[in-house]
């Protein structure tokens, strides 16, 4: 992989992959919903939407088709630490992809009518999420688990903020954060590294750097007692989530917890963009056997995601029809407590490592996925650790997993959330 | 570069398609049998789906725990999927694990034992999934639409998961009988793509499937599909929800219809290109009414549906349906333009290398190729098939496919007439 930092502060990562005549370009910004203040929740995500609506040199009516004519696809996402945009297309489209991303960084239009029209699209997205009880519970659990850190509010934003935000709010946020010294450009595919860097310099080199961005410094205070919430809304199915404050990507216990999660619910890998598309290997795991095999839950899952600041390790279960949530919770907590007391076995450690070894291969099966991983980890705190991931996983010991479990899986560190459905009229 | 897969047929009739690719040290495996949900016996909807939940929970020689250990130890999970026509076991594994994983999949496909306790547990899971579907406006809208488009117990109109009543009533013996009647080497295709030579694939497949003996079952005859002649509108009130789902559709053509490519291009212009084609331009981009809106063409063995889907605020339901009507009317009356046709064509042809990048995507493509008999050189022929479509043909497809006076419209969500 080649890496360069331009004079304006833009970091560029290029990796040659000559397996298909394709290239994937991602532009990452160190801005996500944790950078939002009260009143502007959801602004990062709304800005992302606006950045698909034309620029000075890509008029609104020419957005459609700009990458499609190269057979390309495009997308973007916003989450708690990051906002990112991508195109994957024929390698011949590299210049076009870099042009699009440079325009997006410097020349967004933010037409007032488009801002207004997008308001209802985003509210529709929010309502679509609320249709899913599991997603609603996840949002409420996170809001309960955090009381100080802005990870507490959902990336989509709170409805009243979405209703009141103005075009100027959006535009000033865009101008502050969309600067080369707050971004990472990633190019992966059938390209020549030197040529790709030259092209990137041509498209981005003249963009002026922005001022220093004041970073959020709030740390979540240690949780001092179990928190609980119960959502009671009409529905057909009961859902349980238990969230524990967990270390960041660079935290001491991160890799041991990754092993712990594999033992509890199966290894997912580390690619937020693609891992969820492949079901985890989990039938021999502790929670699957305790809950699904015993007929208490129809589904169980664990989630430890790499983040810049300490986030949550979340365990979720869907109760089978007719099973009380209290029964599911009792068994789930019993399993977690047992793991905290006794740790995992050597056999579980070996299996978890084998699973993660395979998942890391599956995480990087396309130029799009490889590029995602480079940009994602650069954005949340340095890419240096990414190449060390296989070693970090291989080096984890049973004792380290035990220590991570004792530090994390405590009653006072957890938030328990129920979606306990009311009968539908 | 063309895919040029290697096709072999075992003595018992199992079709093997192998494609070597060194992108990653992994292998995608897709083993399918022509035993989709259309094989559900009358009155026992959901049988095939239930079989798919329990088929990998024990075989003549492996317990459920053995299978679980074997999968988990290799970091993989099987995806067992059921479509109208196919029952598939799909998995991506490390190349070093290819032979044992194929052996496991073959064992599961050929010799399920369906332990009674496993069946009881899986029934509980399926019933919970049906209850979740009942509370999901998107699922309710589409299932209601399909039941209206394919009435009178047509297999395309049935819920793949069945109902709580049918699932509760299905017995182990009935599932074993279903398996015995539909799963046979002559109905099976194994597609294997990845870091493994075709000769190794063939040898492994011969070892796994070579001794499987069972006569090929007869094809299941599908009832004729009636064309819609009048407009229908059905509301599924779900007042506990925040957003409504609209499903608006028609029956169209079969995959084997020579007009298929004209329909495909027409639909791409109408509801796919960029962010939902013309529908996306109008309903999301210009009017800001929906987070998602698009149309999908699912030409199948029999005449499949063209379905328009949108998620909208309850206050916007009427306006969204009216906008879909406007776009449908315009499509029929004025057709698409040469420029739109060319843009979609260029996109679809240009996207082929991207669509065939990963092992799993290639395996899926080859499976479709095999199922519909499109030819081993289909990826190479596809650009020419798309180039051959004229504007007149695409517009004739539009007039044939849609019309507001014969649309079936379903609204599921917090909305009442």
HADDOCK unambig.tbl for C-alpha pairs under 7 A between the chains (distance, minus, plus):
assign (segid A and resid 19 and name CA) (segid B and resid 23 and name CA) 5.85 0.50 0.50
assign (segid A and resid 20 and name CA) (segid B and resid 357 and name CA) 6.77 0.50 0.50
assign (segid A and resid 22 and name CA) (segid B and resid 354 and name CA) 6.98 0.50 0.50
assign (segid A and resid 64 and name CA) (segid B and resid 274 and name CA) 5.98 0.50 0.50
assign (segid A and resid 65 and name CA) (segid B and resid 274 and name CA) 6.45 0.50 0.50
assign (segid A and resid 68 and name CA) (segid B and resid 274 and name CA) 6.78 0.50 0.50
assign (segid A and resid 68 and name CA) (segid B and resid 347 and name CA) 5.18 0.50 0.50
assign (segid A and resid 69 and name CA) (segid B and resid 343 and name CA) 6.52 0.50 0.50
assign (segid A and resid 69 and name CA) (segid B and resid 346 and name CA) 5.84 0.50 0.50
assign (segid A and resid 69 and name CA) (segid B and resid 347 and name CA) 5.17 0.50 0.50
assign (segid A and resid 70 and name CA) (segid B and resid 347 and name CA) 6.47 0.50 0.50
assign (segid A and resid 70 and name CA) (segid B and resid 350 and name CA) 5.80 0.50 0.50
assign (segid A and resid 71 and name CA) (segid B and resid 346 and name CA) 6.87 0.50 0.50
assign (segid A and resid 71 and name CA) (segid B and resid 347 and name CA) 4.36 0.50 0.50
assign (segid A and resid 71 and name CA) (segid B and resid 348 and name CA) 6.39 0.50 0.50
assign (segid A and resid 71 and name CA) (segid B and resid 349 and name CA) 6.83 0.50 0.50
assign (segid A and resid 71 and name CA) (segid B and resid 350 and name CA) 3.78 0.50 0.50
assign (segid A and resid 71 and name CA) (segid B and resid 351 and name CA) 3.99 0.50 0.50
assign (segid A and resid 72 and name CA) (segid B and resid 351 and name CA) 6.10 0.50 0.50
assign (segid A and resid 89 and name CA) (segid B and resid 354 and name CA) 6.88 0.50 0.50
assign (segid A and resid 117 and name CA) (segid B and resid 287 and name CA) 6.27 0.50 0.50
assign (segid A and resid 117 and name CA) (segid B and resid 288 and name CA) 4.61 0.50 0.50
assign (segid A and resid 118 and name CA) (segid B and resid 288 and name CA) 5.64 0.50 0.50
assign (segid A and resid 120 and name CA) (segid B and resid 288 and name CA) 5.56 0.50 0.50
assign (segid A and resid 120 and name CA) (segid B and resid 289 and name CA) 6.19 0.50 0.50
assign (segid A and resid 121 and name CA) (segid B and resid 284 and name CA) 6.78 0.50 0.50
assign (segid A and resid 121 and name CA) (segid B and resid 288 and name CA) 5.04 0.50 0.50
assign (segid A and resid 121 and name CA) (segid B and resid 289 and name CA) 5.81 0.50 0.50
assign (segid A and resid 121 and name CA) (segid B and resid 290 and name CA) 5.25 0.50 0.50
assign (segid A and resid 121 and name CA) (segid B and resid 291 and name CA) 4.94 0.50 0.50
assign (segid A and resid 122 and name CA) (segid B and resid 291 and name CA) 6.64 0.50 0.50
assign (segid A and resid 124 and name CA) (segid B and resid 290 and name CA) 5.86 0.50 0.50
assign (segid A and resid 124 and name CA) (segid B and resid 291 and name CA) 5.59 0.50 0.50
assign (segid A and resid 124 and name CA) (segid B and resid 312 and name CA) 6.11 0.50 0.50
assign (segid A and resid 124 and name CA) (segid B and resid 313 and name CA) 6.00 0.50 0.50
assign (segid A and resid 125 and name CA) (segid B and resid 291 and name CA) 5.26 0.50 0.50
assign (segid A and resid 127 and name CA) (segid B and resid 242 and name CA) 5.20 0.50 0.50
assign (segid A and resid 127 and name CA) (segid B and resid 243 and name CA) 5.45 0.50 0.50
assign (segid A and resid 128 and name CA) (segid B and resid 242 and name CA) 6.90 0.50 0.50
assign (segid A and resid 128 and name CA) (segid B and resid 243 and name CA) 5.65 0.50 0.50
assign (segid A and resid 130 and name CA) (segid B and resid 242 and name CA) 6.31 0.50 0.50
assign (segid A and resid 131 and name CA) (segid B and resid 241 and name CA) 5.46 0.50 0.50
assign (segid A and resid 131 and name CA) (segid B and resid 242 and name CA) 5.79 0.50 0.50
assign (segid A and resid 131 and name CA) (segid B and resid 243 and name CA) 6.61 0.50 0.50
assign (segid A and resid 234 and name CA) (segid B and resid 240 and name CA) 5.88 0.50 0.50
assign (segid A and resid 235 and name CA) (segid B and resid 135 and name CA) 6.28 0.50 0.50
assign (segid A and resid 236 and name CA) (segid B and resid 131 and name CA) 5.81 0.50 0.50
assign (segid A and resid 236 and name CA) (segid B and resid 132 and name CA) 6.25 0.50 0.50
assign (segid A and resid 236 and name CA) (segid B and resid 135 and name CA) 6.11 0.50 0.50
assign (segid A and resid 237 and name CA) (segid B and resid 131 and name CA) 6.66 0.50 0.50
assign (segid A and resid 237 and name CA) (segid B and resid 132 and name CA) 6.09 0.50 0.50
assign (segid A and resid 279 and name CA) (segid B and resid 77 and name CA) 6.08 0.50 0.50
assign (segid A and resid 280 and name CA) (segid B and resid 76 and name CA) 6.76 0.50 0.50
assign (segid A and resid 280 and name CA) (segid B and resid 77 and name CA) 6.04 0.50 0.50
assign (segid A and resid 281 and name CA) (segid B and resid 71 and name CA) 6.62 0.50 0.50
assign (segid A and resid 281 and name CA) (segid B and resid 72 and name CA) 4.84 0.50 0.50
assign (segid A and resid 281 and name CA) (segid B and resid 75 and name CA) 5.57 0.50 0.50
assign (segid A and resid 281 and name CA) (segid B and resid 76 and name CA) 5.03 0.50 0.50
assign (segid A and resid 281 and name CA) (segid B and resid 77 and name CA) 4.77 0.50 0.50
assign (segid A and resid 282 and name CA) (segid B and resid 72 and name CA) 6.21 0.50 0.50
assign (segid A and resid 283 and name CA) (segid B and resid 68 and name CA) 5.17 0.50 0.50
assign (segid A and resid 283 and name CA) (segid B and resid 72 and name CA) 6.88 0.50 0.50
assign (segid A and resid 284 and name CA) (segid B and resid 68 and name CA) 5.51 0.50 0.50
assign (segid A and resid 284 and name CA) (segid B and resid 69 and name CA) 5.99 0.50 0.50
assign (segid A and resid 284 and name CA) (segid B and resid 72 and name CA) 6.62 0.50 0.50
assign (segid A and resid 293 and name CA) (segid B and resid 121 and name CA) 6.83 0.50 0.50
assign (segid A and resid 295 and name CA) (segid B and resid 121 and name CA) 5.56 0.50 0.50
assign (segid A and resid 295 and name CA) (segid B and resid 124 and name CA) 6.76 0.50 0.50
assign (segid A and resid 298 and name CA) (segid B and resid 125 and name CA) 4.66 0.50 0.50
assign (segid A and resid 298 and name CA) (segid B and resid 128 and name CA) 6.73 0.50 0.50
assign (segid A and resid 320 and name CA) (segid B and resid 124 and name CA) 6.37 0.50 0.50
assign (segid A and resid 320 and name CA) (segid B and resid 125 and name CA) 6.37 0.50 0.50
assign (segid A and resid 320 and name CA) (segid B and resid 128 and name CA) 5.39 0.50 0.50
assign (segid A and resid 321 and name CA) (segid B and resid 127 and name CA) 6.94 0.50 0.50
assign (segid A and resid 321 and name CA) (segid B and resid 128 and name CA) 5.06 0.50 0.50
assign (segid A and resid 351 and name CA) (segid B and resid 73 and name CA) 5.33 0.50 0.50
assign (segid A and resid 354 and name CA) (segid B and resid 73 and name CA) 6.52 0.50 0.50
assign (segid A and resid 354 and name CA) (segid B and resid 74 and name CA) 6.32 0.50 0.50
assign (segid A and resid 354 and name CA) (segid B and resid 75 and name CA) 6.29 0.50 0.50
assign (segid A and resid 355 and name CA) (segid B and resid 72 and name CA) 6.93 0.50 0.50
assign (segid A and resid 355 and name CA) (segid B and resid 73 and name CA) 6.54 0.50 0.50
assign (segid A and resid 355 and name CA) (segid B and resid 74 and name CA) 5.93 0.50 0.50
assign (segid A and resid 355 and name CA) (segid B and resid 75 and name CA) 3.66 0.50 0.50
assign (segid A and resid 356 and name CA) (segid B and resid 75 and name CA) 6.86 0.50 0.50
assign (segid A and resid 358 and name CA) (segid B and resid 75 and name CA) 5.65 0.50 0.50
assign (segid A and resid 358 and name CA) (segid B and resid 94 and name CA) 6.41 0.50 0.50
assign (segid A and resid 359 and name CA) (segid B and resid 75 and name CA) 6.69 0.50 0.50
assign (segid A and resid 365 and name CA) (segid B and resid 24 and name CA) 6.08 0.50 0.50
assign (segid A and resid 365 and name CA) (segid B and resid 358 and name CA) 6.24 0.50 0.50
assign (segid A and resid 366 and name CA) (segid B and resid 357 and name CA) 6.64 0.50 0.50
assign (segid A and resid 366 and name CA) (segid B and resid 358 and name CA) 6.11 0.50 0.50
